[in-house]
Amino acid sequence: MFCAIVHGEAQADIVFRDQRVCAFLDARPLYKGHVLVVPTAHYETIVDLPEAEIPSLFGAVARLAGAVERGLGADGVFTANNNRISQSVPHMHVHVIPRHKGDGLRGFFWPRAKYASADESADFARRIAAALPTG
């Protein structure tokens, strides 16, 4: 599934893309603006990720965490990576989830939300992308 998104064969609201990393909105977000950051090459888990890929992937995660805060006015972010257990897609990915004080998130119980429309999800993607640092 994520490989299809990376290669443009499946629809997703892309927030960031370069040769090594692709970031897009989760279609079933924990909170609106929930971003998934994946390596463009297929690695099933973080254990499979070559060390040379770590700086590009986690550099993008750090930049996107800041962009989610700035672009969405979030109080902070929750970043997570599931490795096999609770990993619903067998392609290494990191969740970057906007957080707001009092948002109700407790532990690892993740109630899911839906975007009202494609326009709404595209707007969240645009706002995060616009908040990414340049250069």
C-alpha positions in Angstrom: 0.0 0.0 0.0 2.6 2.6 1.0 4.8 1.6 -2.0 1.9 2.4 -4.2 1.6 5.8 -2.6 5.3 6.4 -2.9 5.2 5.5 -6.6 2.1 7.6 -7.4 -0.1 4.5 -8.0 -2.4 5.2 -5.0 -4.0 8.5 -3.8 -2.7 10.2 -0.7 -2.4 13.8 0.5 1.4 14.3 0.1 3.0 16.6 2.6 6.7 16.1 1.7 8.6 14.0 -0.8 12.3 13.7 -1.8 14.3 10.8 -3.2 14.5 9.0 0.2 11.4 10.0 2.1 7.7 10.4 1.4 5.3 11.9 4.0 1.5 11.9 3.6 -1.6 12.2 5.7 -2.9 9.1 7.4 -6.3 8.3 5.7 -7.6 7.3 9.2 -6.0 9.8 11.4 -5.8 9.7 15.2 -6.2 13.5 15.0 -6.6 15.6 11.8 -3.1 16.4 10.5 -1.7 12.9 11.5 1.2 12.3 9.1 2.9 9.1 8.1 6.6 9.4 7.2 8.0 6.5 5.1 11.3 5.7 3.4 10.7 5.6 -0.4 12.6 2.3 -0.6 10.6 -0.6 0.9 11.8 -1.8 4.3 9.3 -3.8 6.4 10.4 -2.7 9.8 12.8 -0.3 11.5 15.1 -3.2 12.1 15.3 -3.6 8.3 16.1 0.0 7.7 19.8 0.5 6.7 21.7 2.8 9.0 22.5 5.0 6.0 18.8 5.7 5.7 18.2 6.8 9.3 19.4 10.4 9.0 17.1 11.2 6.0 14.1 9.5 7.5 14.4 10.8 11.1 15.6 14.2 9.8 12.3 14.4 7.9 10.4 13.3 11.0 11.9 16.1 13.0 11.2 18.7 10.4 7.6 17.4 10.0 7.1 17.5 13.8 7.9 21.2 13.7 5.7 21.8 10.7 2.7 20.0 12.2 3.1 22.2 15.3 3.5 25.5 13.3 1.1 24.7 10.5 -1.7 23.4 12.7 -1.2 25.4 15.8 -0.6 22.2 17.8 0.7 22.3 21.3 3.0 19.4 20.5 3.3 16.2 18.6 3.3 12.5 19.4 5.7 10.5 17.2 5.6 6.7 17.1 6.8 3.7 15.2 5.2 0.2 15.5 7.4 -2.7 14.8 5.3 -5.7 13.7 2.9 -5.6 16.6 0.2 -3.1 15.8 2.0 -2.3 12.5 -1.0 -2.3 10.2 1.0 -1.8 7.0 4.3 -3.9 6.6 6.3 -0.8 5.4 8.4 1.0 7.9 6.7 4.2 8.9 6.7 6.9 11.6 3.5 8.5 12.9 3.7 12.3 13.5 0.5 13.2 15.3 -0.6 16.7 16.4 -1.4 17.0 20.1 -3.4 19.6 22.0 -3.6 20.0 25.7 -6.7 18.1 26.9 -7.1 16.3 23.6 -8.1 13.1 25.5 -5.3 10.8 24.2 -4.5 8.3 27.0 -1.8 5.8 26.6 -1.9 3.9 23.3 -5.7 3.8 22.8 -6.0 5.4 19.4 -9.6 6.4 18.5 -9.7 7.2 14.8 -11.3 10.2 13.0 -12.3 10.9 9.4 -11.8 14.0 7.3 -15.1 15.5 6.2 -14.0 15.7 2.6 -11.0 15.4 0.3 -10.8 19.2 0.4 -10.4 19.2 4.2 -7.6 16.6 4.1 -5.9 18.5 1.3 -6.1 21.6 3.4 -4.4 19.9 6.3 -1.7 18.6 4.0 -1.1 22.0 2.5 -0.9 23.7 5.9 1.8 21.2 7.1 3.7 21.4 3.9 3.7 25.2 3.9 5.2 25.1 7.5 8.2 22.9 6.5 11.5 24.7 6.7 13.1 25.5 3.3 16.7 24.7 2.4 
